Amino acid sequence: DANYAYQFPFGSLAKTSKNNSNIGIGVTYKTAGNWTYGVCFNYLFGSKVKNQAAVLGENMLTSNGDLIDGNGQKATIYFEGRYWNLSASLGKIVPLDKWKNSGLWFRADFGFFEHKIRINDPDSQIPQLLGDYKKGYDQRAGGFCMTQFIGYVFMRKVRVTSFYAGVEVSEIWTKSNRNFQFLLHGKDESKKFSVLLGIKVGWIIPIYEKRKIETLYRY
């Protein structure tokens, strides 16, 4: 399947980042008893940073909140939250009618989540952010992630009409992956907790197993 979600952050991520988009791909196996097992990869993007002072620190900015480049001009700089998640899932489809492959889908995912702030200096004119210096500000962190999804899945023999849609919530426990952060003048040893609440839709390409045909002979 291929999926898309629009998510709202809470907790640690909400202090610096706004809402984000999430695209992903996954492979899921459904048993005859409607249990599902799968793996999926998601890439999160489009999250704008609320306040650049929370990333660069107030000492690097002017009283107007501007950043000055190496030529003494107002710098052009962009910030965006970037995340990725790799997880395994366990779920159950509960049919609501005669179609056994369709119904309510309850699913739990467990995996690894990593996030950072992408700092884009298109003109490369800011000495404080050249080379590895940028890593001291990107707040890169990673850790365990757990996600719960509830929605409706629709699967038929006509493959292009199969899809699912629902609501998901992710709980994320992370710790810094950087050895040094300039804002803290050292390594960030704190543990952070975040939540992402999203609306998710996915397009499924089902691959059905061929049924075994048994031939009975009468004598």
Secondary structure in CASP SS format (residue, H / E / C, confidence):
PFRMAT SS
TARGET T0000
AUTHOR 0000-0000-0000
METHOD secondary structure of the structure
MODEL  1
D C 1.00
A E 1.00
N E 1.00
Y E 1.00
A E 1.00
Y E 1.00
Q E 1.00
F E 1.00
P E 1.00
F E 1.00
G E 1.00
S C 1.00
L H 1.00
A H 1.00
K H 1.00
T C 1.00
S E 1.00
K C 1.00
N C 1.00
N E 1.00
S E 1.00
N E 1.00
I E 1.00
G E 1.00
I E 1.00
G E 1.00
V E 1.00
T E 1.00
Y E 1.00
K E 1.00
T C 1.00
A C 1.00
G C 1.00
N C 1.00
W E 1.00
T E 1.00
Y E 1.00
G E 1.00
V E 1.00
C E 1.00
F E 1.00
N E 1.00
Y E 1.00
L E 1.00
F E 1.00
G E 1.00
S E 1.00
K E 1.00
V E 1.00
K C 1.00
N C 1.00
Q C 1.00
A H 1.00
A H 1.00
V H 1.00
L H 1.00
G C 1.00
E H 1.00
N H 1.00
M H 1.00
L E 1.00
T C 1.00
S C 1.00
N C 1.00
G C 1.00
D C 1.00
L E 1.00
I E 1.00
D C 1.00
G C 1.00
N C 1.00
G C 1.00
Q C 1.00
K E 1.00
A C 1.00
T C 1.00
I C 1.00
Y E 1.00
F E 1.00
E E 1.00
G E 1.00
R E 1.00
Y E 1.00
W E 1.00
N E 1.00
L E 1.00
S E 1.00
A E 1.00
S E 1.00
L E 1.00
G E 1.00
K E 1.00
I E 1.00
V E 1.00
P C 1.00
L C 1.00
D C 1.00
K C 1.00
W C 1.00
K C 1.00
N C 1.00
S C 1.00
G E 1.00
L E 1.00
W E 1.00
F E 1.00
R E 1.00
A E 1.00
D E 1.00
F E 1.00
G E 1.00
F E 1.00
F E 1.00
E E 1.00
H E 1.00
K E 1.00
I E 1.00
R E 1.00
I E 1.00
N E 1.00
D C 1.00
P C 1.00
D C 1.00
S C 1.00
Q C 1.00
I C 1.00
P H 1.00
Q H 1.00
L H 1.00
L C 1.00
G H 1.00
D H 1.00
Y H 1.00
K H 1.00
K H 1.00
G H 1.00
Y C 1.00
D C 1.00
Q C 1.00
R C 1.00
A E 1.00
G E 1.00
G E 1.00
F E 1.00
C E 1.00
M E 1.00
T E 1.00
Q E 1.00
F E 1.00
I E 1.00
G E 1.00
Y E 1.00
V E 1.00
F E 1.00
M C 1.00
R C 1.00
K C 1.00
V C 1.00
R H 1.00
V H 1.00
T H 1.00
S C 1.00
F E 1.00
Y E 1.00
A E 1.00
G E 1.00
V E 1.00
E E 1.00
V E 1.00
S E 1.00
E E 1.00
I E 1.00
W E 1.00
T E 1.00
K E 1.00
S E 1.00
N C 1.00
R C 1.00
N C 1.00
F C 1.00
Q E 1.00
F C 1.00
L C 1.00
L C 1.00
H C 1.00
G E 1.00
K C 1.00
D C 1.00
E C 1.00
S C 1.00
K E 1.00
K E 1.00
F E 1.00
S E 1.00
V E 1.00
L E 1.00
L E 1.00
G E 1.00
I E 1.00
K E 1.00
V E 1.00
G E 1.00
W E 1.00
I C 1.00
I C 1.00
P C 1.00
I C 1.00
Y C 1.00
E C 1.00
K C 1.00
R C 1.00
K C 1.00
I C 1.00
E C 1.00
T C 1.00
L C 1.00
Y C 1.00
R C 1.00
Y C 1.00
END
